[in-house]
């Protein structure tokens, strides 16, 4: 039996041009497509909506894609993104209002996106709809933090139009954002972290809370590489990215907060753990807690301490060579040879 959402999506597809004229009024029709800049109705041509075609399958009417951002979906997805709606019920209500259909109570819909706000499914959807950071505002922002190398495969993406709501009573805003996938030990995405950015790329967005995480976070983190016997754990993404500038082959994880760092789940194969502490009371407490848990599990803990507040501060104030010299003094001798020496060779060849 067809679901209410599928029925609404078909009704919208049969009126695709009317949907586009209403929600994407800054676009225009060209042949069988409606062209516009993005889901927020910016002028441009990167997003295209198919206006005619079969009800489903290849070439179906109502299907859309944004060549610039990689976003795609049906007209229900488009309406949700355009109006800043992240609850399925709200999207369906908006679609019914557009189609002049009476509102009706709808049963929970299984297996259909968008997912409930803040859920792992919603985080996976956001990450999948984002694109690589190369050549974007996110890359410019990281370069401004002296983070100039992000290896291919790192869990970072860029969303040019990421929704932000200061609180439940405020209107939705859109800002570009750096998106990071939060994963469990098996690599399954359980959440996402958003850093909203100023469109210039010079700083974070001028909003009350430019960093927020969503999904299931406790025990998990943003993972850079797959840890086996040695790993570095810390709080912030920029802290880990700064250390990866000198230790690109050493697996790392950003737990995103002091509380989550203390509760981080450790791989069963781990034998040595470095904890990159932030120099504040919360960071000290989290470092002590994680080191105690590591020792109880038979893992040898080491503390990496920055010269300033965190390792991104060190990178920006000391430079690559100063950060490398500081880390060399704190690493176990086998790891200096295994990881730091490789980092120096990589830097000298420009990789």
C-alpha positions, 0 to 999 in steps of 0.5 A, a space after each residue: 500500500 502506498 504511503 501518505 508521503 509517497 502519495 504527496 510526492 506524486 501529487 507534487 511531481 504532477 504539479 512540478 512547475 507550479 511547485 518550482 514557481 512557488 518555492 524557487 521563484 528566482 529560477 526559470 524554466 528551460 525545456 523540461 527543467 527548472 533551473 535555479 541556484 540552490 534550495 534556498 532560491 538563490 539565483 543561479 543554474 546549478 540546481 535543476 528540477 525535472 518538470 515532466 516524466 514518469 511517476 517513478 524510476 529513472 527520469 521521474 518528474 519532480 526529481 532534482 539535483 544540485 550539481 554544486 552541492 551534491 544535494 538531490 531528492 524529490 519535491 518533498 525533500 526540496 520543500 523541507 530544505 527550502 522552508 527549513 523544516 526538519 520534521 517529516 510531519 511539518 514537511 507533509 503539512 506544508 505540502 498538503 497546504 500547497 496542494 490545498 488538501 485538508 490536514 490529516 493525522 499521519 502515522 509514523 513513516 518508516 524508512 523515509 527521510 528526512 528523519 526526526 530532528 537531531 537523530 542519527 538518521 538526520 545526521 547521516 542525511 546531512 552528511 550525505 548531502 554535503 560535498 568535499 571541502 576542496 575549494 570551499 569556504 570550509 577550506 578557506 576557514 581551515 587555512 586561516 587556522 593554519 590547517 592547510 592539509 586535510 588528507 583524502 578520506 577524512 570525515 569532513 565535508 562542506 554544506 553551503 546552505 546549512 540551517 541554523 535556528 537559535 532557539 525554537 521560537 526564532 526563524 531559521 537562518 542559513 549559513 555555510 558550514 563545515 560538517 564532520 561525521 561522528 562514528 562508532 568503533 565500527 565506522 557507522 555514522 551516529 551523528 554529525 558536528 556542524 561548524 557554521 562559517 562566515 561566508 567570507 571564510 575568515 571566521 566562524 559565523 557571527 551567531 550565538 552558538 556556531 558549533 553544534 553536534 547532533 545524533 548519538 555522541 556519547 562514546 563516539 567521535 570524529 575519527 581520522 584514520 582507523 586506530 589499531 594499537 596507537 591513537 590520539 584522542 582530544 576534544 576539538 576537531 581543529 585540535 586533531 587537525 592541527 596535530 595531523 599536520 605533523 602526524 598525518 599517519 597517526 589515527 586520531 579521534 575528536 570527542 567534541 567536548 570534555 564530557 564526551 572525551 572522558 566517556 570515549 570508547 576505546 578500541 579493544 586492540 589499543 595498546 597506547 593512548 595519547 590524550 591531547 588535553 585542552 588547558 582548562 579545568 574541564 580538559 584536565 578532568 576529562 584527561 584524568 578520567 580517560 587516562 584512568 579508564 585506559 590504564 584499567 583496560 591495560 592501555 598505556 596512557 600519555 598526555 600531550 600538553 599544548 604550550 598555549 590553550 590548545 594545539 591549534 593555538 600552538 600551530 598558529 603561534 609556533 608554526 609547524 616546526 615549533 609544533 613538531 618540536 613540542 610533540 617530539 618531546 612528548 611522544 614515546 620513542 617508538 612513535 617518534 620514529 613511526 609517526 613523526 619521522 614519516 610526517 617530516 618526510 611527507 612535509 619535505 615532499 609536499 604531500 
